[in-house]
Amino acid sequence: METGFVQVENGEFKRNNKKIVLRGFSIGSWMDIESFMLRIPGTEKRIRQTYAEVYGKDNADLFFDEFLTSFINEDDFVLIKSLGVNVLRLPFGYWHFENDQEPGKYIQNGFKHLDRVIALCRKYGIYAILDLHSSPGGQNPDSHGGSETGVSGFWEDALARERVIKLWGYIAKKYKDEPIIAGYDVLNEPSFVSNISAFNDFYRKVIQEIRNVDMNHIIFLEGDDWAKDFSIFDSLGGYQQAISFHFYPGQHVFMSTEAEERKAQLEEKISYFTKLREETGMALWAGETGGHFPKDKLLEGIKLVKDCLDIFEKHGISWTLWSYKDAGAMGMVYPKDDTKWMSMANDFRHQWQLKGRSNPTIAKEIFEMVEGKFSYTIHEKIKEPLAFRLYSFLNELHIHMLVKPKLQSIPWEEMKEYPKSFLLENCDGWEELAELVKSYTLYKYSEG
């Protein structure tokens, strides 16, 4: 049946009965700032609050509006199109569309930016997948998931889940007739889910809420453990549903492993997802893949990513790299060293990530200190969830001790120019990654 919409059929993505393999990028840290990616400590909500405290709410609103516009615009789409990719994942935090003080009243400024980028997707023939990256209380304990406390509070709060269900109903009703949207990535990286019953109840209700108004778009489901464990679902394989898993090869094999052994190990890990496809008939999309590699390991990292993408291609798995642009962490594109943002980011990085060491290192030291003070050993299985509570404490401390003083030292007339650092004309790029992408999109494979 020809519908004009991307659909799932027998474990494959198709449009008008033609097989499609989706290949592209996530636009990470655009509508959901991740501190390590933009080199500024704190959660997006606290960073925004601090800008408002220092510069006033109106100026802060202008700043972040300019940031969203500069981060991705038509110049970026010209570049993205030249790479031959056919999909962009658009992550966003719920706060762009709903205020915690006025739940159910939807903010149109967030839709202004989402609509702008969807219109560019339409103009350049690039599919969009809408990704709710952060939820009230946090579907995982990390700051990019919406948690301000280091716990996955979303699964303990029925009202928070109801807000997200209604928000997705609103989004689906708004975009139900837009074929350039391939689908809805309902919730990014659930993790440390404390209530399996609440998890499955949420998915049943949010799927029904979407289907009440929209039978056209694919619904992408992510599993527990950062979108890697799908055993948490009561059932899989409903109407126009697909699996979105996240797979960073560097988490599974060492870059120094011999090539053939490395590929065999990756193949074994990825077989978990191909078996899920066989069992459920759901298409597979690696919604996040790629890596975070130190500068002296970039070429080795490229080889590792290539091994992973080769296996995806072998098995007809769609993929989006994390991420298109940031401040020199994981993005293919990043501001030049002499831009205002990078100057500030390097100051933060020296005080926060280098001088102070990384959050995991500090957490390890704190655990050791606590063990030295008390007569018990902290079990390894609880260290990871406890570490996120420490990270949230450090995020808040850095806001007070690093971010606010830094902003207070920069006049508004200067600060208002900082978002322009992210304009493509002020950026450099990771050419090796661009060439790797083109090897799949332009040189080897057709759209299917």
Sequence and secondary structure as in RCSB ss.txt:
>XXXX:A:sequence
METGFVQVENGEFKRNNKKIVLRGFSIGSWMDIESFMLRIPGTEKRIRQTYAEVYGKDNADLFFDEFLTSFINED
DFVLIKSLGVNVLRLPFGYWHFENDQEPGKYIQNGFKHLDRVIALCRKYGIYAILDLHSSPGGQNPDSHGGSETG
VSGFWEDALARERVIKLWGYIAKKYKDEPIIAGYDVLNEPSFVSNISAFNDFYRKVIQEIRNVDMNHIIFLEGDD
WAKDFSIFDSLGGYQQAISFHFYPGQHVFMSTEAEERKAQLEEKISYFTKLREETGMALWAGETGGHFPKDKLLE
GIKLVKDCLDIFEKHGISWTLWSYKDAGAMGMVYPKDDTKWMSMANDFRHQWQLKGRSNPTIAKEIFEMVEGKFS
YTIHEKIKEPLAFRLYSFLNELHIHMLVKPKLQSIPWEEMKEYPKSFLLENCDGWEELAELVKSYTLYKYSEG
>XXXX:A:secstr
   SSEEEETTEEEETTEEE  EEEE TTSBS  HHHHT  S HHHHHHHHHHHH HHHHHHHHHHHHHHHS HH
HHHHHHHTT  EEEEEEEGGGTB TTSTT B HHHHHHHHHHHHHHHHHT EEEEEEEE TT SSSSGGGT SSS
S GGGG HHHHHHHHHHHHHHHHHHTT TTEEEEE SS   S S HHHHHHHHHHHHHHHHTT SSSEEEE  HH
HHTB TT S    TTEEEEEEE GGGTS TTS HHHHHHHHHHHHHHHHHHHHHH  EEEEEEEE    GGGHHH
HHHHHHHHHHHHHHTT EEEEE SB SSSS SEEE TTSHHHHHHHHHHIIIIISS  HHHHHHHHHHHHHHHSS
S   HHHHHHHHHHHHHHHHHHHIIIIIHHHHHTS HHHHTTGGGGGSGGGEEE HHHHHHHHIIIIII    
